[in-house]
Amino acid sequence: MQATDPETLLKPAEVAAMFRVDPKTITRWARAGQLTAVHTLGGHRRYRYSEVSRLLKVG
């Protein structure tokens, strides 16, 4: 994955691969407020690369 723009939106499966967890875990984190989800017009969740990379560096 080549995400150079910090505002790139990632799919739950892409974020899950980065954290090495199941995609459903990412959804749970978003519902718990630990990760901010952006909803598309179709109702799908997307996550900002900038936030995900910041969380990866902290953990």
N, C-alpha and C positions, 0 to 999 in steps of 0.2 A: 504494500500500500504506500502510495506517495502522496501524503497530505502535507503540502507546503503552506497553504493558506490557513491561518489559525481559525478562520470561520468556516472551514470545511465541515460539512455535516456527515456524520458516520452512522451507519446502520447498527442496530443492536448486535448483530453477529460480528461485525468488525470490532466493536468495543469489547465484546466478550473475548475475542481472540487475543486482544491486547492484554487483558487482565487474566487470561487463561481460566475463564469461568464459563458457565452455561449462559446463553442469551437470556434465559428467564431470570437469572440473577441480576442482570443489568436492568431489566424491567422492575424488579423488586427494589433495587437501589433508587431508581427514579421515583417510584411511588413513595419511598421512605424519605425523599428529599435529599439524598446523598449525591445525586447526579441530576442535572437539569435536562429535561427532555424538551425538544422542540417538536411540535406536532405538525405534520404536513397537512395539506388540504384533504388528503385521503385518509387521515387519521393515524398515520404511522408515526412512530417515534424516531427521532434522529437526535444525535448528540454532537455537540461542538467539539472539534478536535482540540481546541485550546484548553477546554476544561478537562478533557480526558487526559491529555498529556501532562497537565499540571497535577492531577491526581496520581498519575503513575510516578511522577518524580517525587512526590511527597511520601508515598508508600514505599 
